[in-house]
Amino acid sequence: MIYTTAAALAAALFLFAWLGLRARLADGGLDDYITARNSQGARALGLSFLASGMGGWILFAPPEVGALVGPVALAGYALGAALPFIVFAFCGPAIRRFLPQGRSIGEFADACYGTGVRHYVSLISVLYMLCFLTAELTAIGAITSLLSGISGGTVVVGVAVTTLIYTAVGGLRASIVTDQWQALLLIGLLAIVSVVAIDKLPEAAPAALPDVPASAALSVALTLVIAVTAANLFHQGYWQRLWSARDTEALSRGALLGGVVTIAVVTVVGGLGILAAMSGADLGQPPIPFFALLADAPAWLALPALILAITLVASSVDTLQNALASLAVTEKKGLSITSARWFTVVLMIPVVLVALQGISVLRLFLIADLLCATAVLPVLMGLWRRMTTRAAILGCLAGVLGAILPGWLSGGTVMAGLEAASFPGSIPTLMPFVGALAGSGLISLLVAITCPKR
């Protein structure tokens, strides 16, 4: 069985590499490498948004949230995962008109506020994407070890190298083409795994669900909406697709398609976690409800589940690799395609080394999410004509203070505020995110109104 599994995983990775390398535009320049400008229709964009946003995390986080907190929190997670695409559907056309030759979130920040804000925004974007990349590779290592006898480290390296080959050569076009096939494959595999796993479940008992107060569930839901939305709006891979759209109509339709299907996928996967809890299955410690379902399922189901996982991880990893390369190109003027490719290769070395350790990166994710929340409103407010550089900078600083303030007030010291904002125990809490959004948004608005452009 181990040889069959290894052959199937190798075949899946070979297929992705073949599709990605075929998509390369031989005479494309640096701009095409990082934006595939004005080339993608709504369907291609919708599937690409879906595949780029989905990753191995959906087999862990949504089922755990659904099983431990319930459907209200799961709804918040699904909405948070899809909301960035919906924001791009409505704000994306305005961003394209404002910056028709743009290539990155950093360039957008530069056009609105100048180089100081640009570097800060780019730093947050890189931090978030590195956390995302490390988490995805860590996840596939853990899943492989859980479902097969194959070394998780071998698959981590295999996924990293394979995706690196076709993204380094083919650029954004390669990522978008593989995304489309990966999106269709993950939908099909998820349907198979879900139907078979549900069929093998014992009779569900609603009373087995945890008795979580509605207020607590709503608090978790709001936290997830804010955290996931704010962080994903700093995902350079999504900003690349904004300029790859054939036109503004294709962008809006594609982003909405990606958002709607994302809600459906996260809801289905999270719903499996709820069913696992209702069935009384042993969820494990730490809880992994999705994989708890597979314990009573036929042994052959482990193979499609593992291919599903590798598809999810590859679809997000290739997007992140190309996004990091594109951000490097836009931040350092004069960087060639060859330099961008080598930058991506070099950056993957520490990421793979950390992923091989198998450590949890949830706390890093939450800190990166909170940093994104301190700046997301000032950045998007750049579309408002009265917004100024001073307002954006003071707004970002106020967002940082707002994130620390709840813990500061409750704990009595600045250190208590910093500790609360770093999420000890990796527990997401609402108030730091509310403080970050409220502080950054209100101060940006007040400064822009009282100190208008001259």
C-alpha positions as a printed Julia matrix, in Angstrom:
454×3 Matrix{Float64}:
   0.0    0.0     0.0
   2.86   2.39    0.81
   4.24   2.06   -2.72
   0.82   2.72   -4.25
   0.42   5.82   -2.08
   3.9    7.09   -2.94
   3.25   6.54   -6.65
  -0.1    8.36   -6.49
   1.41  11.36   -4.69
   4.33  11.49   -7.13
   1.89  11.32  -10.05
  -0.16  14.21   -8.63
   2.95  16.38   -8.19
   4.19  15.45  -11.69
   0.8   16.45  -13.14
   0.94  19.85  -11.43
   4.5   20.44  -12.68
   3.57  19.44  -16.24
   0.52  21.73  -16.28
   2.5   24.62  -14.83
   5.45  24.31  -17.21
   3.12  24.09  -20.22
   1.54  27.41  -19.2
   4.79  29.33  -19.49
   4.72  32.23  -21.97
   8.05  31.84  -23.76
   8.36  35.47  -24.84
   6.81  36.98  -21.72
   8.79  39.67  -19.93
   9.1   40.5   -16.26
   5.66  42.18  -16.11
   3.96  39.09  -17.53
   5.93  36.88  -15.14
   4.48  38.63  -12.08
   1.06  39.87  -13.29
  -0.02  38.01  -16.48
  -1.62  41.38  -17.13
  -5.13  41.57  -18.64
  -5.15  37.89  -19.65
  -7.55  35.98  -17.39
 -11.31  35.51  -17.64
 -13.84  35.27  -14.82
 -13.9   31.46  -14.6
 -10.11  31.15  -14.47
  -9.9   33.87  -11.82
 -12.7   32.38   -9.73
 -11.08  28.94   -9.6
  -7.67  30.52   -8.99
  -8.96  32.6    -6.07
 -10.53  29.45   -4.62
  -7.44  27.26   -4.98
  -5.06  30.0    -3.8
  -7.08  30.59   -0.63
  -7.67  26.94    0.18
  -4.84  25.0     1.74
  -4.1   22.2     4.15
  -5.39  24.5     6.92
  -9.02  23.8     5.91
  -8.64  20.15    7.01
  -7.65  21.31   10.5
  -9.09  24.7    11.47
 -12.74  24.78   10.21
 -13.53  21.22   11.44
 -12.03  22.04   14.84
 -13.96  25.31   15.09
 -17.18  23.57   14.05
 -16.7   20.67   16.48
 -15.63  22.72   19.5
 -17.55  25.99   19.1
 -20.42  25.2    16.74
 -22.07  26.41   13.53
 -22.09  30.14   14.39
 -18.3   30.26   14.7
 -17.98  28.1    11.57
 -20.13  30.6     9.66
 -17.73  33.34   10.76
 -14.78  31.32    9.52
 -16.4   30.69    6.13
 -17.32  34.36    5.75
 -13.84  35.48    6.8
 -12.2   33.19    4.24
 -14.41  34.53    1.43
 -14.69  38.21    2.38
 -11.32  39.28    0.88
 -12.51  38.06   -2.52
 -15.77  39.95   -2.11
 -13.8   43.1    -1.18
 -11.74  42.69   -4.35
 -14.91  42.19   -6.37
 -16.17  45.65   -5.33
 -12.92  47.57   -4.68
 -10.76  45.86   -7.3
 -12.11  47.8   -10.32
 -11.47  51.11   -8.51
  -7.92  50.0    -7.65
  -7.26  49.06  -11.29
  -8.52  52.44  -12.48
  -6.44  54.23   -9.85
  -3.28  52.23  -10.66
  -3.69  50.6   -14.12
  -0.05  49.49  -14.36
   0.19  48.34  -10.75
   1.75  45.06   -9.7
   1.59  44.79   -5.91
   0.02  45.96   -2.68
   3.28  47.83   -2.03
   2.93  49.85   -5.23
  -0.65  50.69   -4.32
   0.48  51.93   -0.9
   3.28  53.91   -2.56
   0.9   55.57   -5.02
  -1.38  56.56   -2.14
   1.09  57.5     0.6
   4.74  57.25   -0.48
   7.67  54.93    0.19
   7.51  54.9     3.99
   4.04  53.36    4.13
   4.95  51.16    1.17
   7.83  49.48    3.01
   5.7   48.96    6.13
   2.84  47.41    4.14
   5.23  45.19    2.16
   6.88  44.0     5.39
   3.5   42.97    6.82
   2.62  41.21    3.58
   5.89  39.24    3.55
   5.51  38.27    7.24
   1.99  37.0     6.69
   2.86  35.03    3.54
   5.89  33.39    5.18
   3.68  32.26    8.07
   1.14  30.93    5.58
   3.82  29.11    3.55
   5.4   27.51    6.61
   2.02  26.45    7.95
   1.04  24.79    4.67
   4.23  22.75    4.4
   4.0   21.82    8.08
   0.41  20.68    7.5
   1.23  18.37    4.59
   4.04  16.79    6.6
   1.68  16.1     9.5
  -1.12  14.8     7.25
   1.22  12.46    5.37
   2.58  10.98    8.61
  -0.99  10.58    9.9
  -2.48   8.86    6.85
   0.42   6.82    5.47
   3.76   5.25    6.27
   5.59   7.78    4.13
   7.93  10.24    5.82
   6.27  13.63    6.19
   9.6   15.33    5.58
   9.93  13.66    2.18
   6.57  15.03    1.06
   7.35  18.5     2.45
  10.47  18.66    0.31
   8.67  17.12   -2.67
   5.85  19.68   -2.63
   8.25  22.61   -2.09
  10.57  21.57   -4.93
   7.83  20.66   -7.4
   5.87  23.89   -6.97
   9.1   25.87   -7.02
  10.06  24.39  -10.39
   6.94  25.44  -12.26
   6.39  28.78  -10.5
  10.04  29.81  -10.92
   9.88  29.0   -14.63
   6.29  29.9   -15.52
   5.47  32.72  -13.1
   1.9   33.76  -12.37
   0.49  32.1   -15.49
   1.73  28.72  -14.27
   0.17  29.29  -10.87
  -3.21  30.3   -12.32
  -3.35  27.35  -14.76
  -2.51  24.8   -12.06
  -4.94  26.53   -9.7
  -7.83  25.8   -12.06
  -7.1   22.08  -12.22
  -6.34  21.93   -8.51
  -9.65  23.65   -7.68
 -11.66  21.14   -9.71
  -9.67  18.24   -8.25
 -10.13  19.4    -4.65
 -13.89  19.83   -5.14
 -14.18  16.3    -6.58
 -11.97  14.67   -3.94
 -13.71  16.54   -1.13
 -17.06  15.28   -2.38
 -15.8   11.67   -2.43
 -14.22  11.84    1.02
 -17.26  13.58    2.51
 -19.85  11.17    1.11
 -17.96   8.04    2.13
 -16.99   9.36    5.58
 -20.54  10.5     6.38
 -21.94   7.15    5.23
 -19.71   5.37    7.74
 -20.59   7.64   10.67
 -22.53   6.24   13.62
 -25.91   7.79   14.25
 -25.44  11.49   15.07
 -26.58  12.81   18.42
 -27.04  16.6    18.56
 -26.64  16.52   22.34
 -23.01  15.52   21.86
 -22.12  19.0    20.63
 -20.41  21.24   23.22
 -22.7   23.64   25.04
 -21.09  26.91   24.0
 -22.94  30.15   24.94
 -24.22  32.08   21.95
 -22.23  35.16   22.98
 -18.96  33.18   23.08
 -19.66  31.58   19.7
 -20.47  34.99   18.21
 -17.26  36.45   19.67
 -15.19  33.69   18.05
 -17.06  34.21   14.75
 -16.35  37.95   14.73
 -12.71  37.37   15.64
 -12.27  34.96   12.75
 -14.03  37.29   10.29
 -11.76  40.21   11.22
  -8.53  38.2    11.5
  -8.86  36.15    8.31
 -10.21  39.04    6.21
  -7.57  41.54    7.33
  -4.72  39.1     6.81
  -5.82  37.91    3.39
  -6.13  41.47    2.13
  -2.33  41.6     2.55
  -1.89  38.43    0.46
   0.18  39.58   -2.53
  -1.05  36.59   -4.53
  -4.58  38.01   -4.53
  -3.33  41.46   -5.54
  -1.49  39.91   -8.51
  -4.73  38.41   -9.77
  -6.36  41.84   -9.58
  -4.2   43.01  -12.52
  -4.23  39.66  -14.31
  -7.98  39.99  -14.97
  -8.94  40.62  -18.59
 -11.08  43.57  -17.51
 -12.93  44.89  -14.47
 -16.02  42.81  -15.21
 -13.97  39.6   -15.28
 -12.34  40.64  -12.01
 -15.64  41.28  -10.23
 -17.3   38.13  -11.49
 -14.25  35.98  -10.83
 -13.74  37.29   -7.3
 -17.42  36.76   -6.46
 -17.27  33.21   -7.87
 -14.19  32.47   -5.77
 -15.86  33.92   -2.67
 -19.11  31.96   -3.05
 -17.37  28.62   -3.67
 -14.96  29.29   -0.79
 -17.91  29.72    1.58
 -19.34  26.41    0.34
 -16.06  24.5     0.7
 -15.25  25.81    4.2
 -18.83  25.14    5.31
 -18.72  21.54    4.04
 -15.34  20.78    5.64
 -16.34  22.48    8.9
 -19.66  20.66    8.83
 -17.77  17.36    8.82
 -16.19  18.46   12.09
 -19.63  19.12   13.56
 -20.81  15.68   12.42
 -17.73  14.08   13.95
 -18.53  15.71   17.31
 -22.19  14.7    17.06
 -21.22  11.08   16.34
 -19.21  10.85   19.53
 -16.02  10.01   17.66
 -12.71  10.45   19.47
 -11.52  13.8    18.11
  -7.98  13.34   19.4
  -5.71  15.7    21.3
  -5.26  18.24   19.86
  -8.64  17.8    18.16
  -8.51  16.78   14.49
 -12.19  16.05   13.68
 -11.73  15.66    9.91
  -9.22  12.86   10.37
 -11.27  11.34   13.19
 -13.94  10.68   10.56
 -11.48   8.64    8.53
 -10.83   6.28   11.45
 -14.1    4.4    10.83
 -14.03   4.79    7.04
 -12.67   2.23    4.55
  -8.88   2.03    4.45
  -8.8    2.96    0.75
 -10.25   6.39    1.58
  -6.9    7.46    3.04
  -5.44   7.7    -0.47
  -7.95  10.21   -1.94
  -7.82  12.1     1.37
  -4.03  12.35    1.07
  -4.23  13.45   -2.59
  -6.83  16.01   -1.51
  -4.38  17.33    1.1
  -1.45  17.52   -1.31
  -3.67  19.3    -3.85
  -4.76  21.84   -1.26
  -1.2   22.52   -0.11
   0.3   22.72   -3.61
  -2.4   25.16   -4.74
  -1.6   27.62   -1.95
   2.18  27.08   -1.9
   2.69  27.85   -5.59
   0.66  31.06   -5.2
   2.73  32.15   -2.2
   6.03  31.38   -3.91
   5.18  33.5    -6.93
   3.7   36.22   -4.72
   6.94  36.53   -2.75
   8.94  36.72   -5.98
   6.66  39.42   -7.37
   6.91  41.47   -4.17
  10.71  41.25   -4.35
  10.65  42.5    -7.95
   8.38  45.43   -7.19
  10.29  46.42   -4.05
  13.76  46.31   -5.61
  13.88  48.23   -8.87
  15.91  46.67  -11.68
  15.59  43.09  -10.4
  15.55  40.63  -13.33
  13.39  37.53  -13.83
  16.4   35.34  -13.1
  17.07  37.2    -9.85
  13.4   36.9    -8.86
  13.53  33.14   -9.46
  16.66  32.71   -7.35
  15.16  34.91   -4.63
  12.22  32.5    -4.39
  14.53  29.48   -4.26
  16.68  30.96   -1.5
  13.65  32.05    0.53
  12.21  28.51    0.43
  15.24  27.02    2.23
  14.5   28.42    5.73
  10.76  27.9     5.19
  11.28  24.18    4.48
  13.7   23.83    7.41
  11.12  25.31    9.81
   8.32  23.2     8.31
  10.37  20.02    8.84
  10.36  20.72   12.6
   6.61  20.11   12.73
   6.02  22.97   15.18
   2.73  24.82   15.5
   2.63  28.21   13.8
  -0.89  29.16   14.94
   0.39  31.82   17.35
   2.57  33.36   14.64
  -0.46  33.34   12.34
  -2.55  35.21   14.91
   0.17  37.82   15.49
   0.55  38.32   11.73
  -3.25  38.58   11.4
  -3.32  41.25   14.11
  -0.54  43.24   12.41
  -2.56  43.13    9.19
  -5.64  44.34   11.07
  -3.73  47.42   12.31
  -3.09  48.6     8.74
  -5.83  47.22    6.49
  -8.25  50.15    6.85
  -5.65  52.92    6.27
  -4.42  51.05    3.17
  -7.89  50.61    1.63
  -8.82  54.2     2.53
  -6.16  55.25    0.03
  -8.96  55.16   -2.56
 -10.57  58.12   -0.72
  -9.38  61.4    -2.22
  -9.12  63.18    1.13
  -6.86  60.52    2.65
  -3.3   61.68    3.37
   0.05  60.08    4.17
  -0.06  61.57    7.67
  -3.51  60.08    8.25
  -2.34  56.65    7.09
   0.79  56.64    9.26
  -1.01  57.87   12.36
  -3.83  55.43   11.64
  -1.42  52.49   11.5
   0.23  53.59   14.76
  -3.2   53.99   16.38
  -4.05  50.49   15.18
  -1.01  49.09   16.99
  -1.97  51.0    20.16
  -5.58  49.83   19.79
  -4.42  46.22   19.6
  -2.42  46.56   22.84
  -4.94  48.73   24.72
  -7.52  46.05   25.76
  -4.88  43.92   27.5
  -3.23  47.04   28.91
  -6.49  48.19   30.52
  -7.37  44.76   31.9
  -3.84  43.87   33.05
  -2.76  47.31   34.21
   0.6   47.4    32.39
   1.9   47.83   28.86
   3.57  44.41   29.09
   0.21  42.85   29.9
  -1.2   44.5    26.79
   1.67  43.22   24.65
   1.27  39.73   26.04
  -2.47  39.69   25.37
  -1.85  40.92   21.82
   0.58  38.04   21.23
  -2.15  35.46   22.03
  -0.6   33.29   24.76
  -1.82  29.74   24.44
  -2.63  30.41   20.75
  -6.2   31.4    21.67
  -7.84  33.95   19.33
  -9.55  36.77   21.25
 -11.78  39.49   19.83
 -10.79  42.7    21.59
  -7.25  43.15   20.19
  -8.69  42.92   16.68
 -11.54  45.32   17.49
  -9.05  47.74   19.01
  -6.78  47.5    15.95
  -9.6   48.18   13.49
 -11.3   50.88   15.56
  -8.06  52.71   16.38
  -6.66  52.67   12.84
  -9.97  53.53   11.16
 -11.07  56.33   13.49
  -7.69  58.08   13.67
  -7.21  57.85    9.9
 -10.66  59.36    9.38
 -10.21  62.15   11.93
  -6.75  63.17   10.68
  -7.88  63.1     7.05
 -10.85  65.35    7.86
  -9.05  67.82   10.13
  -5.77  67.97    8.15
  -6.81  67.86    4.49
  -4.44  67.74    1.53
  -2.99  71.07    0.48
